[in-house]
Structures are given as structure tokens and as C-alpha cells.
Amino acid sequence: MNLDEYISNHSDAEPEYLAKINRATHVKLINPRMCSGHLQGRVLSMFCRMIQPNRILELGTFTGYSALCMAEALPEGGVLHTIECDDELEDFILQNFAGSEYADKIQLHIGDALTEIEKLNETFDLVFIDADKREYLDYYEAVLPKLRCGGYILADNTLWDGKVLKTVEPNDKQTIEIMRFNDFVATDPRVEKVILPLRDGLTLIRKK
């Protein structure tokens, strides 16, 4: 048994319907590691139970796993808006939502995240950023005005397989933009922040 297995075995079990989504993601899609999975899913669910949001925004739905984990904590009347740019995933996502008890709390938007954010006339308690890494800083600036004071942003993949530590100047756009996002947030006086070494890095940001 390795450390990851030990952690999973001593955390809440993965709900059966989420395990089915996880399996289907690995069978049907090319990049299944983009799925949040058991441990991160339980962390997202726990954070939402702690924060108790009524309005959640997710950027990057993929197969719907993380959206469903966060929706577990929504109260009656709570809503999660999730934005996915890949229209070929729409049917798969909706099928996954329909297989849960939380489908009525989730609104799926298909399209460019920055365009869809502009359309949302909402104030959010929590935003989860897990979309195109090249756009992280743009996403951040777009959602911050729509986040209530005291609200939270969770930004995924901010350690980017350790590439943020490379001493040689990176030449791929994703690494460059993740590093730029991290550097910007670290010195942004509008927020409090901490990077958690969970999976591929999860930055917890609180708007002052």
C-alpha cells in the first residue's frame, strides 16, 4: 500500500455514482487524469460543506465529476453553474448529471469560459477554476468582481507536475501562464491565498 492508497482508505468512500463516472471517463476519453477523482472530489465536497456556498461557478466541467462533488453541499435552492468549452462532451456530461440526485442544482453552459462568465448576472460564493491553463489569469480577473467579499476561488493544477520549479525558462504556454498566475496571485493585495500540495496543486484564495 502506498501513501495515496492509505489516504483514500482513511477518507470517505467514493460514492457509487461517481465511481461509475470515473470508470466511464477512463474508458471513453483520451485524458482521464483530467477527472478530479476520489481524493480531490472528497476535498472539494468537504470545502463546500465548510464554506456553505449558495452560488458556485466552475470553469472546466470535463465529465462533471467535480461539479457533482461540489453540488453535494448545496442547500435547497442553491445553484452551481459549470462551463465547458468542448461541445462534444455535452451529452456525456448531462448523462452523468442525470445519474445523480443533484442534476436539478447544476446548470451546464457550453462555450468559451470568458464569454459565458460575462453572461452570468450572479454573485458567487465559490469559484473553481480548472479550465485552459493558458487563460488562468484572465479567468481570475473575470470572476473576481463576481465573487462576494469573503468568497473563495479554488484554482486547480497550480503546481503543474512540478514544472513551476524548473530553473530553465519554460517554453510551453501552459507552464508559462500557470507560473504567471501563481506569481500574480501571490502578490495580489485583494486576496488571501495558500497553495495546497494536493494532487497537482490546489490554490485556495479568499477575497478580502
TORKOL-4160 file (C-alpha; in steps of 0.2 Angstrom, whole numbers, padded with zeros to 4 digits, m for minus):
208
<pt num="1" X="0000" Y="0000" Z="0000"/>
<pt num="2" X="0007" Y="0017" Z="m0005"/>
<pt num="3" X="0003" Y="0034" Z="0004"/>
<pt num="4" X="m0011" Y="0039" Z="m0009"/>
<pt num="5" X="m0020" Y="0022" Z="m0006"/>
<pt num="6" X="m0018" Y="0024" Z="0013"/>
<pt num="7" X="m0026" Y="0042" Z="0012"/>
<pt num="8" X="m0040" Y="0035" Z="0001"/>
<pt num="9" X="m0044" Y="0021" Z="0013"/>
<pt num="10" X="m0045" Y="0033" Z="0028"/>
<pt num="11" X="m0056" Y="0045" Z="0019"/>
<pt num="12" X="m0075" Y="0044" Z="0015"/>
<pt num="13" X="m0078" Y="0031" Z="0001"/>
<pt num="14" X="m0081" Y="0037" Z="m0017"/>
<pt num="15" X="m0100" Y="0037" Z="m0020"/>
<pt num="16" X="m0105" Y="0024" Z="m0032"/>
<pt num="17" X="m0112" Y="0035" Z="m0045"/>
<pt num="18" X="m0096" Y="0045" Z="m0045"/>
<pt num="19" X="m0086" Y="0029" Z="m0046"/>
<pt num="20" X="m0096" Y="0025" Z="m0062"/>
<pt num="21" X="m0092" Y="0042" Z="m0070"/>
<pt num="22" X="m0073" Y="0039" Z="m0065"/>
<pt num="23" X="m0073" Y="0022" Z="m0074"/>
<pt num="24" X="m0083" Y="0028" Z="m0089"/>
<pt num="25" X="m0071" Y="0043" Z="m0091"/>
<pt num="26" X="m0056" Y="0031" Z="m0091"/>
<pt num="27" X="m0064" Y="0020" Z="m0104"/>
<pt num="28" X="m0071" Y="0033" Z="m0116"/>
<pt num="29" X="m0059" Y="0048" Z="m0115"/>
<pt num="30" X="m0041" Y="0051" Z="m0120"/>
<pt num="31" X="m0036" Y="0062" Z="m0105"/>
<pt num="32" X="m0045" Y="0053" Z="m0090"/>
<pt num="33" X="m0032" Y="0061" Z="m0077"/>
<pt num="34" X="m0041" Y="0077" Z="m0080"/>
<pt num="35" X="m0055" Y="0070" Z="m0069"/>
<pt num="36" X="m0054" Y="0076" Z="m0051"/>
<pt num="37" X="m0056" Y="0058" Z="m0044"/>
<pt num="38" X="m0059" Y="0051" Z="m0027"/>
<pt num="39" X="m0047" Y="0061" Z="m0016"/>
<pt num="40" X="m0049" Y="0078" Z="m0024"/>
<pt num="41" X="m0068" Y="0075" Z="m0026"/>
<pt num="42" X="m0069" Y="0072" Z="m0007"/>
<pt num="43" X="m0059" Y="0088" Z="m0003"/>
<pt num="44" X="m0070" Y="0098" Z="m0015"/>
<pt num="45" X="m0085" Y="0092" Z="m0006"/>
<pt num="46" X="m0078" Y="0095" Z="0011"/>
<pt num="47" X="m0073" Y="0113" Z="0006"/>
<pt num="48" X="m0090" Y="0116" Z="0000"/>
<pt num="49" X="m0098" Y="0110" Z="0017"/>
<pt num="50" X="m0086" Y="0121" Z="0026"/>
<pt num="51" X="m0089" Y="0137" Z="0015"/>
<pt num="52" X="m0108" Y="0133" Z="0013"/>
<pt num="53" X="m0110" Y="0142" Z="m0003"/>
<pt num="54" X="m0127" Y="0145" Z="m0011"/>
<pt num="55" X="m0119" Y="0150" Z="m0028"/>
<pt num="56" X="m0105" Y="0141" Z="m0036"/>
<pt num="57" X="m0096" Y="0144" Z="m0053"/>
<pt num="58" X="m0085" Y="0130" Z="m0061"/>
<pt num="59" X="m0074" Y="0134" Z="m0076"/>
<pt num="60" X="m0070" Y="0117" Z="m0084"/>
<pt num="61" X="m0083" Y="0104" Z="m0082"/>
<pt num="62" X="m0074" Y="0090" Z="m0091"/>
<pt num="63" X="m0086" Y="0075" Z="m0087"/>
<pt num="64" X="m0095" Y="0083" Z="m0072"/>
<pt num="65" X="m0086" Y="0074" Z="m0058"/>
<pt num="66" X="m0080" Y="0089" Z="m0049"/>
<pt num="67" X="m0097" Y="0098" Z="m0051"/>
<pt num="68" X="m0106" Y="0084" Z="m0043"/>
<pt num="69" X="m0094" Y="0084" Z="m0029"/>
<pt num="70" X="m0097" Y="0102" Z="m0025"/>
<pt num="71" X="m0116" Y="0101" Z="m0028"/>
<pt num="72" X="m0117" Y="0088" Z="m0014"/>
<pt num="73" X="m0115" Y="0103" Z="m0002"/>
<pt num="74" X="m0128" Y="0115" Z="m0010"/>
<pt num="75" X="m0143" Y="0119" Z="0001"/>
<pt num="76" X="m0161" Y="0119" Z="m0006"/>
<pt num="77" X="m0161" Y="0132" Z="m0019"/>
<pt num="78" X="m0143" Y="0133" Z="m0022"/>
<pt num="79" X="m0136" Y="0133" Z="m0039"/>
<pt num="80" X="m0119" Y="0128" Z="m0047"/>
<pt num="81" X="m0115" Y="0135" Z="m0065"/>
<pt num="82" X="m0102" Y="0125" Z="m0074"/>
<pt num="83" X="m0094" Y="0130" Z="m0090"/>
<pt num="84" X="m0087" Y="0118" Z="m0103"/>
<pt num="85" X="m0079" Y="0123" Z="m0120"/>
<pt num="86" X="m0080" Y="0106" Z="m0128"/>
<pt num="87" X="m0097" Y="0103" Z="m0135"/>
<pt num="88" X="m0093" Y="0085" Z="m0139"/>
<pt num="89" X="m0094" Y="0082" Z="m0121"/>
<pt num="90" X="m0111" Y="0089" Z="m0118"/>
<pt num="91" X="m0121" Y="0073" Z="m0119"/>
<pt num="92" X="m0109" Y="0063" Z="m0108"/>
<pt num="93" X="m0109" Y="0077" Z="m0095"/>
<pt num="94" X="m0128" Y="0078" Z="m0095"/>
<pt num="95" X="m0130" Y="0059" Z="m0094"/>
<pt num="96" X="m0118" Y="0059" Z="m0079"/>
<pt num="97" X="m0128" Y="0073" Z="m0070"/>
<pt num="98" X="m0144" Y="0064" Z="m0074"/>
<pt num="99" X="m0137" Y="0049" Z="m0065"/>
<pt num="100" X="m0136" Y="0058" Z="m0048"/>
<pt num="101" X="m0148" Y="0067" Z="m0036"/>
<pt num="102" X="m0140" Y="0084" Z="m0039"/>
<pt num="103" X="m0145" Y="0087" Z="m0058"/>
<pt num="104" X="m0158" Y="0100" Z="m0053"/>
<pt num="105" X="m0145" Y="0110" Z="m0044"/>
<pt num="106" X="m0132" Y="0111" Z="m0059"/>
<pt num="107" X="m0133" Y="0122" Z="m0075"/>
<pt num="108" X="m0122" Y="0117" Z="m0089"/>
<pt num="109" X="m0115" Y="0131" Z="m0101"/>
<pt num="110" X="m0106" Y="0126" Z="m0117"/>
<pt num="111" X="m0095" Y="0139" Z="m0124"/>
<pt num="112" X="m0079" Y="0149" Z="m0121"/>
<pt num="113" X="m0077" Y="0152" Z="m0102"/>
<pt num="114" X="m0073" Y="0171" Z="m0103"/>
<pt num="115" X="m0088" Y="0174" Z="m0114"/>
<pt num="116" X="m0100" Y="0164" Z="m0103"/>
<pt num="117" X="m0094" Y="0172" Z="m0087"/>
<pt num="118" X="m0099" Y="0189" Z="m0094"/>
<pt num="119" X="m0117" Y="0182" Z="m0097"/>
<pt num="120" X="m0119" Y="0177" Z="m0079"/>
<pt num="121" X="m0128" Y="0190" Z="m0069"/>
<pt num="122" X="m0124" Y="0182" Z="m0052"/>
<pt num="123" X="m0113" Y="0185" Z="m0037"/>
<pt num="124" X="m0104" Y="0169" Z="m0032"/>
<pt num="125" X="m0098" Y="0162" Z="m0015"/>
<pt num="126" X="m0086" Y="0150" Z="m0023"/>
<pt num="127" X="m0077" Y="0148" Z="m0040"/>
<pt num="128" X="m0067" Y="0133" Z="m0045"/>
<pt num="129" X="m0055" Y="0136" Z="m0059"/>
<pt num="130" X="m0050" Y="0120" Z="m0069"/>
<pt num="131" X="m0050" Y="0125" Z="m0087"/>
<pt num="132" X="m0037" Y="0131" Z="m0100"/>
<pt num="133" X="m0021" Y="0134" Z="m0090"/>
<pt num="134" X="m0016" Y="0147" Z="m0103"/>
<pt num="135" X="m0031" Y="0158" Z="m0098"/>
<pt num="136" X="m0030" Y="0156" Z="m0079"/>
<pt num="137" X="m0025" Y="0175" Z="m0075"/>
<pt num="138" X="m0039" Y="0181" Z="m0087"/>
<pt num="139" X="m0052" Y="0169" Z="m0078"/>
<pt num="140" X="m0046" Y="0176" Z="m0062"/>
<pt num="141" X="m0049" Y="0194" Z="m0066"/>
<pt num="142" X="m0066" Y="0190" Z="m0074"/>
<pt num="143" X="m0073" Y="0181" Z="m0059"/>
<pt num="144" X="m0066" Y="0191" Z="m0045"/>
<pt num="145" X="m0078" Y="0205" Z="m0047"/>
<pt num="146" X="m0092" Y="0192" Z="m0047"/>
<pt num="147" X="m0086" Y="0185" Z="m0031"/>
<pt num="148" X="m0093" Y="0191" Z="m0014"/>
<pt num="149" X="m0081" Y="0198" Z="m0001"/>
<pt num="150" X="m0076" Y="0183" Z="0009"/>
<pt num="151" X="m0079" Y="0172" Z="m0005"/>
<pt num="152" X="m0067" Y="0159" Z="m0011"/>
<pt num="153" X="m0058" Y="0154" Z="m0028"/>
<pt num="154" X="m0051" Y="0136" Z="m0029"/>
<pt num="155" X="m0038" Y="0135" Z="m0043"/>
<pt num="156" X="m0033" Y="0118" Z="m0049"/>
<pt num="157" X="m0016" Y="0112" Z="m0056"/>
<pt num="158" X="m0006" Y="0126" Z="m0049"/>
<pt num="159" X="0010" Y="0115" Z="m0046"/>
<pt num="160" X="0008" Y="0109" Z="m0064"/>
<pt num="161" X="0018" Y="0092" Z="m0062"/>
<pt num="162" X="0032" Y="0102" Z="m0053"/>
<pt num="163" X="0036" Y="0112" Z="m0069"/>
<pt num="164" X="0034" Y="0128" Z="m0059"/>
<pt num="165" X="0050" Y="0124" Z="m0051"/>
<pt num="166" X="0061" Y="0122" Z="m0067"/>
<pt num="167" X="0076" Y="0133" Z="m0067"/>
<pt num="168" X="0076" Y="0134" Z="m0086"/>
<pt num="169" X="0064" Y="0146" Z="m0093"/>
<pt num="170" X="0049" Y="0136" Z="m0099"/>
<pt num="171" X="0044" Y="0137" Z="m0117"/>
<pt num="172" X="0026" Y="0130" Z="m0117"/>
<pt num="173" X="0012" Y="0142" Z="m0115"/>
<pt num="174" X="0003" Y="0132" Z="m0101"/>
<pt num="175" X="0018" Y="0132" Z="m0089"/>
<pt num="176" X="0022" Y="0150" Z="m0093"/>
<pt num="177" X="0004" Y="0155" Z="m0089"/>
<pt num="178" X="0002" Y="0144" Z="m0073"/>
<pt num="179" X="0018" Y="0152" Z="m0067"/>
<pt num="180" X="0012" Y="0170" Z="m0071"/>
<pt num="181" X="m0005" Y="0166" Z="m0062"/>
<pt num="182" X="0004" Y="0160" Z="m0047"/>
<pt num="183" X="0016" Y="0175" Z="m0046"/>
<pt num="184" X="0002" Y="0187" Z="m0048"/>
<pt num="185" X="m0010" Y="0180" Z="m0035"/>
<pt num="186" X="0005" Y="0178" Z="m0023"/>
<pt num="187" X="0006" Y="0197" Z="m0023"/>
<pt num="188" X="m0012" Y="0202" Z="m0025"/>
<pt num="189" X="m0017" Y="0213" Z="m0010"/>
<pt num="190" X="m0036" Y="0210" Z="m0014"/>
<pt num="191" X="m0035" Y="0192" Z="m0008"/>
<pt num="192" X="m0028" Y="0179" Z="0005"/>
<pt num="193" X="m0020" Y="0164" Z="m0003"/>
<pt num="194" X="m0012" Y="0147" Z="0000"/>
<pt num="195" X="m0006" Y="0133" Z="m0011"/>
<pt num="196" X="m0010" Y="0116" Z="m0005"/>
<pt num="197" X="0001" Y="0101" Z="m0012"/>
<pt num="198" X="m0015" Y="0091" Z="m0016"/>
<pt num="199" X="m0013" Y="0081" Z="m0032"/>
<pt num="200" X="m0006" Y="0093" Z="m0045"/>
<pt num="201" X="m0008" Y="0108" Z="m0033"/>
<pt num="202" X="m0024" Y="0117" Z="m0027"/>
<pt num="203" X="m0023" Y="0136" Z="m0023"/>
<pt num="204" X="m0036" Y="0142" Z="m0010"/>
<pt num="205" X="m0040" Y="0160" Z="m0012"/>
<pt num="206" X="m0051" Y="0171" Z="m0001"/>
<pt num="207" X="m0057" Y="0188" Z="m0007"/>
<pt num="208" X="m0055" Y="0201" Z="0006"/>
